[in-house]
Amino acid sequence: MQKLFSQNIRDLLKVDLHRHLDCSVRWSTLVELAPQVGIELALTAQGQKDQFLITKPMKDLGSVLNKFLNAQKILASEEILTRIAFEVCEDAFNDGVRILELRYAPTFIAEDHEHLSFEKIHTALVKGLEMAKKRLPMAVGLICIIQRTKSYEDAVKVVDFAIDHKDTFIALDLADNEENFDPKIFAPLFQKAKKAGLRITVHSGEAPNHLAATWVKDSVEILGAERIGHGIQIIRDPIIMQFVRDRKIPLEVCPISNFLTQSFPTYESHPIRKLIENGILVTINSDDPGVFATTLTDDYDVLHQVHGFTLQDFKRANEIAFNASFIAENEKARFKKDFFDHV
């Protein structure tokens, strides 16, 4: 096995297809801005971390999603949104990421921020991304998220907004806890988005539920998903695993996130190796590096230390991710030589 060490894993050029912009706020920025938006910080450093960060496994995905609400309160102005969008790109670039897809839910940021319309939120975020792209050699795309836990009426508004801004959105996503939220009802909205030219990725098969693999199949067949966010629970069903393999649907796997949400109880029990051995197209992603206090390099390090990933393993995952990225080919082209031996 080719030996890697943490210090040069960071130097590897990377693709990150699954990173939530609204949960990737830099820790120092969180601490700085919290008092400005009316959040009283705990008196100790550990207390402050406990307020915002998830660094140990939570009991389930729902518990993790609730913790995100503390960080959400920071997203209180257009100026803050522009700043965090730029900083997310800067942090990713410094971690070796050259192809970056960021996603956010307009309804999540707007919650309890009545002065922030979808339009103001999006304009502010795009401004930050454009600032980053002018200063940093990287390709960045933006994905719009429907929160499946909100009303259908909210979902309609989000999809219409995404279509109206398809010049700055590359795709549509469906996120939040799948349990008790059947994906089938969203089919007309995803069909509408796809017809308008948006690509489709769907959070599915993340939580350890006996129906999780079936939800992945539904997301592909009914919602038209071209990629699946997480999808790791297909390991439970060989038939659906074969379905995903035959359809060549890439999985956006987030190893540290999967441990912290207890999708699998230990890093050792994560099925990433088994998925790859079964011919599944696997990409490696960071998910929520702000709230998790991680970088994509940390995910690589876990895979190297626990699952014996080599440079070739990482290279293959990045090739898959490069090809699966929804960012326009002409924007990705200048980085192609970084990820492929023969261009």
N, C-alpha and C positions, 0 to 999 in steps of 0.2 A: 504494500500500500504506500502510495506517495505521501510523505509526511508533510503536514501543514502546521503552521503555528499562528496564533491569533493575530500577531502583528502583520503578517502578510495576507491573511484573509481579508483584512480591511482594504488592502491595495487591489484586490480583485475587482475588475469592473463588473457591475451588476445591473440586472433588470429587476424592478419591483413593480408588479402589476396590481398589488392589493395593499394599499395604504390609505387609511382614512385620514383625510386632511384635518377634519374637525377633532380628531383624537390624537394628533401628532404634535401638539403644542410643546415647544421646548420647555424643559423644566424651569430654567432660570426665568423664562418669560411668564410662566404660570405664577411663580412666586412674586415676581415684580408687579404683575397686573392685578392679582387677586384683591389687594386692599383698594385699588382704584375702582373696582366694580362692586365694592361693598362686601367682600368676603373677608371675614376675620380669620387671619392665619393662626394656627396653633402656635404655642410658645416655643416648642422644640422643633429641631430639624426633622426628627422622626415623626412627630405629630403632623407636620406639614406634609410629609410624604404619605402618611396614612390618609390625609384628606383627599389626595388627588391620584396617587399612584397605585397600581396593582403589581406587586412584585412577588407575591406568593399565590399559589393556587386558590381560587375561589370555589365555592361549593358547586356552582353551575354557571352556565352562560348567562342566565337571567341576573344573577348577582353581579356579574361583571358589567352588564349593560347598565344597571342601576348606578354603578360607581362612575360611569362616564358622565353622569349628569353634573357632578361637581366641576369637572373640567369645562363642561358646556357653558357654565355661567360666565366664564372668562370671555366668551365670544360675543361681546356686548356692543361693539361699535364697528363701523366701516374701517376705521384706522387700524383697529386691532386685527381685523380679518385680513387686511392687506399685509400687515406685518407678519402674521403667523404663516400666511401662504408663502411669502418669500423665505422665511426661516425654515419651513419644512423642506423646501427645495434645497436650500443651502446645506442643511444637515444631511440630506440624502446624498448630495454631491460629494460632501466631505467623507462620506462612508463608501464612496466608490460607485454610486448609482448614476447611470447615464441615461437610462430609459425609465421614466417614472410616470406611473398612472396614479393619480390621486382621486379620491371619491369623497363626496359629502352629501348629506341629506338636508335640503333647504328647510324642511320642517323641523329638523333637530336644532339647527342654529337659530331659527326664528322663535322657538319655544320660549315664552316669557321675555322675549325681546321684541315687543310690539312695534317699535320704531324701525325695525329692520325688515323690510319687504324682501321677497325672493330676489327681486331685481337689484336692490342695494347690496344684498349679501353676495350675489354672483359677481356683480361689477367689482366689488372690493376684492374678492378672491382672485379674479382674473387679473386685476391690476398687479397684485403681488406675484402671480405666476409670470406675467410678462416681464416684470422687473428682474426676476430670477433668470429667465431665459436670455435676457440681454447681457447679463453679467456672467452666466455660467454655461459652459458647453454641455448642455443636456437637452433631451427631448422630454416634454411634459404634456400629459393629457389629463382631462378632467371628466369624471364620470358622475352622473346624477343618480342619487339613491332615493327610491321609494321606501319608506318605513312601513313594513307590513303590519305593524301594530297600530298604525293610525287608521283613520276612517278611509273608506273607499273614495269618498269625495276629496279627501286630501291627496290621495294617490292620483286622481284625475288631474288635479291642479298641478302636481309635480310633473307629470308626464307632459302636459300641455306646455309647461314652462320649459322643460328640457327640449322639446321639439322647437319651440320658438327661439331657443338659443343653441341650436345644433351646430352653429358655427364655432362655438366654444365648448361644447360637450361632445365627447367622442362615443359615449355609451350610456345605457340605462342599467341600473342595478336594483335588486330587491334585497333588503337587509332586515336585521333584527331577528329575534327569537322565532324559529319556525313552529315551535310546538303550539298547537291549537290555531294556527293560521294557514289554512289551505292555500297553496299558491295558485290553484286553478282559477280563482276569481279574478286574478290580475291579467289573465290571458288577453283580453281585448286591448288592454293598455299597452302590453308589450308588442302585440301585433301592430298597433298604431305607431309605436315608436320605431319599430323595425322598418315599416313602410316608409317612414319619414327619413330613414337613412342612419339611425342610431344603431350601434352594435349592442349586444346583450350579454351581460354576465349576471349571475344570480348567486347570492349567498344560499347555500344549501348543503345538507349532509354534514353539518358541523357538530351538533350536539349528539350525545350517545343515546339515541332513541331508536326503537326497533323499526320505526317507519322512515328513518333518515335516508336510507338508500333509495326508497321509493320516491321520496321528495326530490331527490336528485334527478331521477328519471323523468318525473313530471316537469321539472324545471327545464329540461332539455326538450322534451316532446311537446309540452303545452305552452311554455313561455318562450321557447326558441333560444334558450341559452347557448351561446357559443363557447363560453367558459363557465366554470363553476367555482365560486368562492368557497374555499375549504374542500368540501366533497369527500373528506377522508373516511366517512362512515360507509362508503360503498364497499369497504373491506368486509362488511358483514354479509354481503350478498354477491356471490360469484357471478350470477346471471346479470345483475346490473353492472358489475364491474366490467364484464365482457361488453355490455351495451355501451358504456362510456369509452372503452378501448376502441370498439369498432367505429364509433362515431368520431373518434379522435378529438374528444373534448378535453382540453387542458384543465387541470386542477390548480387553483391558486392556493397552495399549501402554506400555512403560517405556523411553523413548529412550536415556537415559544407561546404564541397565543393559544394554540390547541392544548398545551399543558396548563396554562393559567386559567383557562375556562373549563378545564377538566373534561375536554373531549376525549382524552385518554389520560389515565391516572399518572403515568410516568413518561419521561422522555424515551425510555427504553421500549415502552409498549406502543409508541407511535408507529403507525403502519407505513410510513413513507417508503421504506425499502421494499416492502411487500407490494405496494402499489406499482413501483417502478419495475420490479421483477415480473409483474403481471401485464406489463406493456402500457401502463397508464402514463399519459403525458403530464409530468409533474413540474411545477415551477415553485420557487422558494420566495416567500414574501414576508413583510414585517407586520402588517395589519395595523396595530395601534402603538407605534414606538414611543409616542409621548407619554401616554397613560401607563404603558408597560415599562417605561424607563429602559428601553432597549434600542438597539440599532439592527439593521439587517445583518450586519456582521455577526451579531450575537446569535442570530438564527443559524448562520453558516457554521459558527463555532460549535453550537450544539450538535449539528449534523455531523461535523467532523469528529468531535470527541465521542459521541454516543453511537453514531451509525456508520462511522468510518468513511465518511464522504471524502473523496479525493478531488484533486484539481479537475480531473476529467468529469467527475460527477457534477461539479458546480458548472463546468463549461457546458455540459449537455443541458442542464436545467436552464441556463441563461440563453442558450440557443432556442430552446422551446419557447421560453418567455418572449424573446425578441420576435420570433415568428408569430406568436399569439397576441402580441400587443396590438391594441386598436389604434394606436397613434399612426398617422399617415405615413406611408412608405417613404415619401420624399423627406420627411422630418427625421425618420430613423436612419436614412441611408448613410449619413455622414459618420454613424457609429458602427456600421455593419462590420467593418474590418476589425473592430475591437472584440467582436463576439464570434467571428467565423474565421477559420484559417484561410479559406479560399473564397474570395468575393468575386 
